[in-house]
Amino acid sequence: MPPKNDKEKKKKKTGPAPAPVEIVFDQPDSARVLGLSTSHWTGAVDWQVAKANGVQFAIIKAKHGLNTANFFKVNYQGAKDAGILVGAYLWLLHPSITSTGGQAREFAKFLHDFPVDLPPFIDYEWSKSGKKFNPRIGDLWGCVVPFSEAYGKEPGIYTAPGYWNDHGSTNALWSKFPLWLAQYNGGQADPMPPWQGYDFLQWSETGEGIKYGVPITGERACELNYWRGTRAELLEFCGLPPE
């Protein structure tokens, strides 16, 4: 018998909704200094919840090229109010989209109104717009130099081994920049020349979002990070007084 109406036809054609994908959430090592990194996808985090569950530092997306990232200001203030050490990053865009020097100077100017505890980071990774828009090492250099001049301090670099191997450099001059490394390997990291190690490690993209204050309208799975040493060493690294 043919369907009586379009709604019934659609229902028969599509069938029941698929079951939600089950995520196995990574659990951090309580002996290590834990951080939460956010993007515009994360939403407005409850940083008191994050702190209660072990988060000691936050690295928050501040700029996407020249544009201020959604939720930066509310997450910045929330993390500050919770007593969490705060960092920020710029997602670097290819110069065909907007000048790398312009991005650097805008980021530096922006941070004078939003001072951070951690080094500001330049996010150097794959473009969502396709391979031809992947920033190259010259673009990164064209960002870190004007940023350093405008900000008065050198930025850190966020990248992954796969991207750095294709678009990075083993020149020793890069090792002076703090490294925030993305490698999801259970909290371990492979050597990535010219650095001898990392400063911060984004070791998971499947942290349990709700556990760390991520709203249900944000990401179910969140990005977790480690600092390389102790909390006292982190405070020293940031130029902050000991507790």
C-alpha positions as CSV (number, residue, x, y, z in Angstrom):
1,M,0.0,0.0,0.0
2,P,1.4,3.4,-0.9
3,P,2.1,5.9,1.9
4,K,-0.8,8.1,2.9
5,N,1.1,11.4,3.0
6,D,4.6,12.8,2.6
7,K,5.4,12.7,6.3
8,E,4.8,9.0,6.4
9,K,6.8,8.5,3.2
10,K,9.7,10.4,4.8
11,K,9.5,8.4,8.0
12,K,9.6,5.1,6.1
13,K,12.5,6.3,4.0
14,T,14.7,7.6,6.7
15,G,13.9,5.2,9.5
16,P,14.9,5.7,13.1
17,A,17.6,8.2,14.1
18,P,21.0,6.6,14.6
19,A,22.2,6.0,18.1
20,P,24.7,8.6,19.4
21,V,28.4,7.7,19.0
22,E,29.8,6.5,22.3
23,I,33.0,8.4,23.3
24,V,35.7,6.8,25.5
25,F,36.9,9.8,27.4
26,D,40.6,10.2,28.3
27,Q,41.4,10.5,32.0
28,P,44.3,12.7,33.0
29,D,47.3,11.8,35.3
30,S,46.6,13.6,38.5
31,A,50.3,13.9,39.2
32,R,50.7,16.2,36.2
33,V,49.7,19.9,35.8
34,L,46.5,19.9,33.7
35,G,45.2,22.5,31.3
36,L,42.1,23.0,29.2
37,S,42.3,24.6,25.7
38,T,39.2,26.1,24.1
39,S,38.1,27.3,20.7
40,H,34.9,29.0,19.4
41,W,33.3,25.5,19.3
42,T,33.8,25.0,23.1
43,G,31.3,27.5,24.3
44,A,31.3,29.4,27.6
45,V,33.1,27.2,30.1
46,D,32.2,27.1,33.8
47,W,35.7,27.5,35.0
48,Q,34.9,26.9,38.7
49,V,33.9,23.4,37.6
50,A,37.0,23.1,35.5
51,K,39.2,24.1,38.5
52,A,37.4,21.8,40.9
53,N,38.3,18.9,38.5
54,G,42.0,19.7,38.3
55,V,42.4,22.4,35.6
56,Q,45.2,24.7,36.5
57,F,45.7,26.6,33.3
58,A,43.7,27.6,30.2
59,I,44.7,28.4,26.7
60,I,41.8,30.2,25.0
61,K,41.4,31.0,21.3
62,A,41.6,34.8,21.0
63,K,41.9,35.5,17.3
64,H,41.1,33.8,14.0
65,G,43.2,35.9,11.7
66,L,42.0,39.4,12.5
67,N,38.7,38.4,14.0
68,T,38.1,37.9,17.7
69,A,37.0,34.4,18.5
70,N,33.5,33.8,19.9
71,F,33.5,33.2,23.7
72,F,37.0,34.5,24.2
73,K,36.1,37.4,26.5
74,V,33.7,35.4,28.7
75,N,36.1,32.5,29.0
76,Y,39.0,34.8,29.7
77,Q,37.2,36.5,32.5
78,G,35.8,33.3,33.9
79,A,39.2,31.6,34.0
80,K,40.7,34.7,35.6
81,D,37.9,34.8,38.2
82,A,38.5,31.1,39.0
83,G,42.2,31.7,39.7
84,I,43.3,29.7,36.7
85,L,46.4,30.7,34.8
86,V,45.4,32.1,31.4
87,G,46.9,31.9,27.9
88,A,45.6,32.8,24.5
89,Y,46.3,31.9,20.9
90,L,45.9,33.2,17.4
91,W,44.9,30.9,14.6
92,L,47.3,31.9,11.8
93,L,45.7,32.4,8.4
94,H,47.5,32.2,5.0
95,P,48.7,35.6,3.8
96,S,46.4,35.3,0.7
97,I,43.5,35.7,3.2
98,T,45.0,38.5,5.3
99,S,48.5,39.7,6.1
100,T,50.5,37.7,8.6
101,G,52.1,40.8,9.9
102,G,48.7,42.4,10.3
103,Q,47.5,39.4,12.2
104,A,50.5,39.6,14.5
105,R,50.1,43.2,15.3
106,E,46.4,42.9,15.9
107,F,46.9,40.0,18.2
108,A,49.6,41.9,20.2
109,K,47.4,45.0,20.4
110,F,44.4,42.9,21.6
111,L,46.5,41.3,24.4
112,H,47.4,44.6,25.9
113,D,43.7,44.8,26.9
114,F,43.6,41.1,27.9
115,P,46.9,40.4,29.7
116,V,47.8,36.7,29.9
117,D,49.9,34.6,32.3
118,L,51.2,32.1,29.7
119,P,53.1,33.0,26.6
120,P,50.7,33.9,23.7
121,F,50.7,31.2,21.1
122,I,50.6,31.3,17.3
123,D,48.5,28.3,16.0
124,Y,50.4,26.9,13.0
125,E,48.4,24.1,11.5
126,W,46.3,22.8,8.6
127,S,43.8,25.2,7.1
128,K,40.1,24.2,7.1
129,S,39.9,25.7,3.6
130,G,42.2,23.3,1.9
131,K,45.9,22.6,1.2
132,K,46.6,25.8,-0.8
133,F,45.7,27.8,2.3
134,N,48.1,26.0,4.6
135,P,50.5,28.6,6.1
136,R,54.2,28.0,5.4
137,I,57.2,28.5,7.5
138,G,57.9,31.9,5.9
139,D,54.4,33.0,6.9
140,L,55.0,31.9,10.5
141,W,58.3,33.9,10.5
142,G,56.3,36.8,9.1
143,C,54.1,36.5,12.2
144,V,56.4,35.8,15.1
145,V,58.8,38.7,14.3
146,P,56.3,41.5,14.1
147,F,54.4,40.1,17.1
148,S,57.6,40.1,19.2
149,E,58.3,43.7,18.2
150,A,54.8,44.8,19.0
151,Y,54.2,42.8,22.2
152,G,57.7,43.0,23.6
153,K,58.0,39.2,24.2
154,E,58.3,36.3,21.8
155,P,55.3,34.1,21.3
156,G,55.0,30.4,21.6
157,I,54.2,28.1,18.7
158,Y,51.4,25.6,18.6
159,T,51.8,22.8,16.0
160,A,51.6,19.1,15.4
161,P,54.5,16.8,14.3
162,G,52.6,16.0,11.0
163,Y,52.3,19.6,10.1
164,W,55.8,20.6,11.3
165,N,57.4,17.8,9.3
166,D,55.7,19.1,6.1
167,H,55.8,22.8,6.7
168,G,58.3,23.4,9.5
169,S,62.1,23.7,9.8
170,T,64.9,22.1,11.8
171,N,66.7,25.4,12.0
172,A,67.9,25.9,15.6
173,L,66.5,29.5,15.7
174,W,63.0,28.0,16.1
175,S,63.9,26.3,19.4
176,K,63.9,29.7,21.2
177,F,60.1,29.9,20.9
178,P,58.1,28.0,23.6
179,L,56.5,24.9,22.1
180,W,52.8,23.8,22.6
181,L,52.8,20.5,20.9
182,A,49.7,18.6,19.7
183,Q,50.2,14.9,19.8
184,Y,47.5,12.4,21.0
185,N,49.6,9.6,22.4
186,G,48.5,9.0,25.9
187,G,50.5,11.9,27.3
188,Q,53.8,11.0,25.6
189,A,55.5,13.0,22.8
190,D,58.0,12.1,20.2
191,P,61.0,14.4,19.6
192,M,60.4,17.1,17.1
193,P,63.6,18.9,16.0
194,P,64.8,21.6,16.5
195,W,63.1,21.4,20.0
196,Q,64.5,19.1,22.6
197,G,61.1,18.7,24.2
198,Y,57.9,20.6,24.6
199,D,56.6,23.2,27.1
200,F,52.9,22.4,26.8
201,L,51.4,19.2,25.4
202,Q,47.9,18.9,24.0
203,W,47.7,15.2,24.7
204,S,44.0,14.6,24.2
205,E,41.0,15.8,22.2
206,T,38.6,13.5,24.1
207,G,38.5,14.9,27.6
208,E,35.0,14.7,29.1
209,G,33.6,18.1,28.3
210,I,30.9,18.3,31.0
211,K,33.4,17.3,33.7
212,Y,35.5,20.4,32.9
213,G,32.7,22.9,32.7
214,V,32.0,22.7,29.0
215,P,28.3,23.4,28.4
216,I,26.0,20.8,26.9
217,T,25.6,23.1,23.9
218,G,29.4,23.0,23.4
219,E,31.7,20.1,22.8
220,R,31.1,16.7,24.4
221,A,34.8,16.0,24.1
222,C,37.4,18.7,25.0
223,E,41.1,19.3,24.5
224,L,43.3,18.5,27.5
225,N,46.9,19.6,28.0
226,Y,49.9,19.1,30.3
227,W,52.6,21.5,31.4
228,R,56.0,19.8,31.2
229,G,56.9,20.1,34.9
230,T,55.6,21.0,38.3
231,R,53.3,23.9,39.2
232,A,56.1,25.7,40.8
233,E,58.1,25.4,37.6
234,L,55.1,26.7,35.6
235,L,54.8,29.8,37.8
236,E,58.5,30.4,37.4
237,F,58.2,29.9,33.6
238,C,55.4,32.5,33.5
239,G,57.5,35.0,35.6
240,L,55.0,34.8,38.5
241,P,55.8,34.7,42.2
242,P,55.9,31.3,44.0
243,E,52.9,30.4,46.0
